[in-house]
Amino acid sequence: MTEDAQELGPRQFVGRRGGDTATLVDGSVIAGVPEAKRAAEEAGRALRFDFLDDEAVLDLLHRRHADEEEMFGAGFKHGVPLALVGFGAVVYWGGVAQYWETPASRNAYLAVAAAVLVTQIFFFVRSAIRVWGDPVRQNLRARAAKYREIAHIARRGGAEIPAHYPHYGPYPFAATFRPDVDDREQSRSKGADDHGNG
């Protein structure tokens, strides 16, 4: 469990990366709207998850936040250096290297700059595939996105649910549910938590 999670109340979660904490809406509140209850039951069968189980949903939202933090961290770790190196290479070419007298020197610069950029791109893509393309994480994102949809149905149906709850946007990508890896999600999450506590 992370330090942030330890500071949260028993029914709280972080609604978005770096955002304020939110409080879990009881499953009974969502189930009080027939259309939302029906949607939750249908989604539960399709995604193999009980969207009306408060404990399971709270765990889902904690893990979704941790996943979002890691997605951002991976993108920042590799995306920022890639942007800086690329920008620096272009500026240096435009201001200095293109004016070098010998074509051999200019070609050598271009070769080195290209090699560095390709290496940076490789690390960025590898990180993206590992974090965004992980099928276990995709199951987590698919369930989190569906929970958001169900909560919005309940709110439109008159349930007392805060606007934008659970306060994060839908995943536009990397949220395909994969039933063949469904059983790995819980065990992998528990293993990560155990490792973090150890």
C-alpha positions in Angstrom: 0.0 0.0 0.0 1.3 3.4 -0.9 1.8 6.3 1.6 -1.1 8.2 0.0 -3.4 5.2 0.5 -2.4 5.0 4.2 -3.5 8.6 4.7 -7.0 8.0 3.2 -10.1 7.3 5.2 -11.6 3.8 5.1 -14.0 4.7 2.2 -11.8 7.3 0.4 -9.8 7.1 -2.8 -8.0 9.6 -5.0 -10.2 10.5 -7.9 -7.5 11.5 -10.3 -3.8 11.8 -10.3 -2.8 14.5 -7.9 -6.4 15.4 -7.2 -8.5 15.6 -4.1 -9.8 12.6 -2.3 -13.3 11.3 -3.0 -15.6 9.2 -0.9 -17.0 6.0 -2.2 -20.7 6.0 -3.0 -22.5 3.0 -1.5 -23.4 0.3 -4.0 -27.0 0.5 -2.5 -27.3 4.1 -3.7 -26.4 3.0 -7.3 -28.6 -0.1 -7.0 -31.5 2.2 -6.0 -31.8 3.4 -9.6 -33.2 0.4 -11.6 -31.4 1.4 -14.8 -28.0 1.6 -13.0 -28.6 -1.6 -11.2 -29.4 -3.4 -14.5 -26.3 -1.9 -16.1 -24.1 -2.9 -13.1 -25.5 -6.5 -13.3 -24.9 -6.7 -17.0 -21.5 -5.3 -16.8 -20.7 -7.6 -13.9 -21.4 -10.6 -16.0 -19.4 -9.3 -18.9 -16.4 -8.0 -16.9 -16.6 -10.6 -14.1 -16.7 -8.0 -11.4 -19.4 -7.0 -8.8 -19.9 -3.3 -9.4 -22.2 -3.1 -6.4 -19.8 -4.6 -3.9 -18.4 -1.6 -2.0 -15.2 -3.3 -0.8 -14.4 -4.6 -4.3 -15.1 -1.3 -5.9 -13.0 0.6 -3.4 -10.1 -1.7 -4.1 -10.6 -1.2 -7.8 -10.5 2.6 -7.5 -7.3 2.4 -5.4 -5.6 0.2 -8.0 -6.9 2.4 -10.8 -5.3 5.4 -9.2 -2.0 3.6 -8.7 -2.1 2.5 -12.4 -2.7 6.1 -13.5 0.2 7.3 -11.4 2.4 4.7 -13.0 1.2 5.5 -16.5 2.0 9.2 -15.9 5.4 8.4 -14.4 6.4 6.2 -17.3 5.3 8.8 -19.8 7.1 11.5 -17.9 10.3 9.5 -17.3 10.8 8.7 -21.0 8.7 11.4 -22.8 10.4 14.4 -21.3 13.9 13.3 -22.1 12.8 12.4 -25.6 11.3 15.8 -26.1 14.3 17.6 -24.6 16.9 15.6 -26.6 14.8 16.0 -29.8 14.4 19.8 -29.3 18.1 20.2 -28.4 19.2 18.3 -31.5 17.1 20.4 -33.8 18.2 23.7 -32.2 21.8 22.7 -32.3 21.5 21.6 -36.0 19.8 24.9 -36.9 22.2 27.1 -35.0 25.5 25.4 -35.3 25.9 22.0 -37.0 24.5 22.9 -40.4 27.1 25.6 -40.8 30.1 23.2 -40.3 32.4 23.3 -43.3 32.8 19.6 -44.0 29.9 17.4 -45.0 31.5 14.6 -43.0 31.2 16.5 -39.8 27.5 17.3 -40.5 26.8 13.7 -41.4 28.5 12.5 -38.2 26.4 14.8 -36.2 23.2 13.7 -37.9 24.2 10.0 -37.3 24.8 10.5 -33.6 21.7 12.6 -33.1 19.6 10.0 -34.9 21.1 7.2 -32.9 20.3 9.0 -29.6 16.8 9.8 -30.7 16.1 6.2 -31.8 17.4 5.0 -28.5 15.1 7.4 -26.6 12.1 6.4 -28.8 12.9 2.7 -28.1 12.7 3.2 -24.3 9.6 5.3 -24.6 7.8 2.7 -26.8 9.0 -0.2 -24.6 7.6 1.6 -21.5 4.3 2.3 -23.3 3.9 -1.3 -24.2 4.7 -2.5 -20.7 2.4 -0.1 -18.9 -0.4 0.8 -21.3 -0.4 -2.6 -23.2 -0.4 -4.9 -20.1 -3.6 -7.0 -20.4 -4.0 -7.2 -16.6 -3.9 -3.4 -16.4 -6.3 -3.2 -19.4 -8.8 -5.3 -17.4 -8.5 -2.9 -14.5 -9.0 0.1 -16.7 -12.0 -1.5 -18.5 -13.7 -2.2 -15.1 -12.9 1.3 -13.8 -14.3 2.9 -17.0 -17.4 0.8 -16.7 -17.9 1.7 -13.1 -17.7 5.4 -14.0 -20.4 4.8 -16.6 -22.6 3.0 -14.2 -22.2 5.8 -11.6 -23.2 8.4 -14.2 -26.3 6.4 -15.1 -27.3 6.3 -11.4 -26.7 10.1 -11.1 -28.9 10.8 -14.1 -31.5 8.6 -12.6 -31.7 10.7 -9.5 -29.2 9.1 -7.1 -27.3 11.5 -4.9 -23.9 11.1 -6.5 -21.4 14.0 -6.8 -20.9 15.5 -10.2 -18.2 13.7 -12.2 -17.9 11.0 -9.6 -15.6 9.1 -9.4 -13.7 12.2 -10.6 -11.6 10.7 -13.3 -12.2 10.5 -17.0 -12.8 7.4 -19.1 -9.9 5.6 -20.6 -9.9 6.3 -24.3 -7.4 3.5 -25.0 -5.8 0.5 -23.3 -9.0 -0.6 -21.6 -10.0 -3.7 -23.5 -11.3 -6.4 -21.2 -9.5 -9.7 -21.7 -11.2 -12.6 -19.9 -8.3 -14.9 -20.5 -6.2 -12.9 -18.0 -9.0 -12.1 -15.6 -7.7 -14.3 -12.8 -4.3 -12.7 -12.8 -5.5 -9.3 -11.8 -6.3 -9.9 -8.2 -3.3 -12.2 -7.5 -0.9 -9.7 -9.2 -2.4 -6.8 -7.3 -2.1 -8.7 -4.0 1.5 -9.7 -4.8 2.4 -6.0 -5.5 0.8 -4.9 -2.3 2.6 -7.6 -0.3 5.9 -6.6 -1.9 5.2 -2.9 -1.1 4.5 -3.7 2.5 7.6 -5.8 2.9 
